[in-house]
Amino acid sequence: MVRKERVVTVEGLRDGKGTVEIHHFLEKEELMGHGGMYARVILKPHSSIGWHQHVGNTEPYAIIKGEGTFVDNDGSKTTVYPGDVCLIEVGQWHSIENNTDEDMEMIALIINEEAK
């Protein structure tokens, strides 16, 4: 089977600013309870995903285009570039911001701590 990704555009994701596009590769049902999302996420210029906590799941994401500022659980800020992988563990907080004039893209996978 071949199908197109489902695209969702969100304004102010997790109380962030600006526009974020989520290009879903797999839906929750296709992840069979083991995950919440597998998608290409595009942060438009000067947009962000706001500060939020991961309860019951973890989220690694890989930067594939552009650059931005990752804010880790302890509040530390790191500039991220293509090839960097951000790891958010169960219970941790994080946010990310694209503070450039170009799109920032990443591949995100939300993995449940326990199958649901």
C-alpha positions in Angstrom: 0.0 0.0 0.0 1.2 3.5 -0.7 -0.6 6.6 0.6 0.2 10.3 1.1 1.2 11.7 4.4 -1.5 13.6 6.3 -0.6 17.3 6.9 -1.8 19.3 9.8 -1.0 23.0 10.3 -1.0 24.2 13.9 -0.8 27.8 15.2 0.8 28.3 18.6 1.6 24.6 19.2 2.0 23.9 22.9 1.6 27.7 23.5 4.5 28.3 21.2 4.4 31.0 18.5 3.8 31.0 14.8 3.1 28.1 12.5 4.1 24.4 12.7 3.3 21.9 10.0 3.1 18.2 11.0 3.4 15.8 8.1 2.2 12.5 9.6 3.9 9.4 8.2 2.1 7.0 10.4 -1.1 7.5 12.4 -1.5 6.4 16.1 -3.5 3.3 15.0 -0.6 2.3 12.7 1.8 2.6 15.6 -0.2 -0.1 17.3 -0.2 1.5 20.8 3.5 1.9 20.9 3.7 5.5 19.8 1.8 8.7 19.4 3.4 10.2 16.4 5.9 9.5 13.6 6.1 12.6 11.4 8.2 15.3 9.6 7.7 18.5 11.6 8.3 21.9 9.9 8.8 24.9 12.1 8.1 28.0 10.0 10.5 31.0 10.3 10.3 32.6 13.8 8.0 29.8 15.1 8.3 27.5 18.1 6.8 24.5 19.9 6.2 25.8 23.5 7.5 24.4 26.8 5.8 21.1 27.6 6.3 17.9 29.5 6.3 14.3 28.1 4.2 12.2 30.5 4.2 8.5 29.7 6.2 8.9 26.5 9.6 9.8 25.1 10.4 11.8 22.0 13.6 11.6 20.0 13.7 13.9 17.0 16.3 14.5 14.4 17.0 17.8 12.8 17.2 17.4 9.0 17.1 21.0 7.7 17.7 24.5 9.2 18.7 25.4 12.7 17.1 26.4 15.9 17.3 26.6 19.7 16.5 23.6 21.8 15.6 24.2 25.4 16.3 21.1 27.5 14.6 19.9 30.7 17.1 21.9 32.9 16.4 25.1 30.9 19.7 25.0 29.1 19.7 26.3 25.5 21.5 24.6 22.6 21.7 25.6 19.0 20.8 22.6 16.9 21.7 21.8 13.3 21.0 19.1 10.7 22.3 15.8 12.0 21.6 16.6 15.7 19.2 14.4 17.6 17.3 15.8 20.5 16.3 13.3 23.2 13.4 13.9 25.5 12.9 11.2 28.2 9.8 10.3 30.0 8.8 13.1 32.4 11.1 15.7 31.0 10.2 19.1 29.7 11.4 20.8 26.5 10.7 23.4 23.8 12.3 24.3 20.4 12.4 27.5 18.4 13.2 28.4 14.8 14.6 31.9 15.2 15.7 32.1 11.5 14.2 33.2 8.2 14.2 29.7 6.8 12.1 26.6 7.5 13.4 24.2 10.1 12.6 20.5 9.6 12.9 17.5 11.9 11.7 13.9 12.1 9.8 13.2 15.3 8.9 9.9 16.9 6.8 9.8 20.1 7.2 6.4 21.8 4.9 5.3 24.6 6.4 4.1 27.8 3.9 1.3 27.8 1.8 0.0 24.9 -1.7 1.6 25.0 
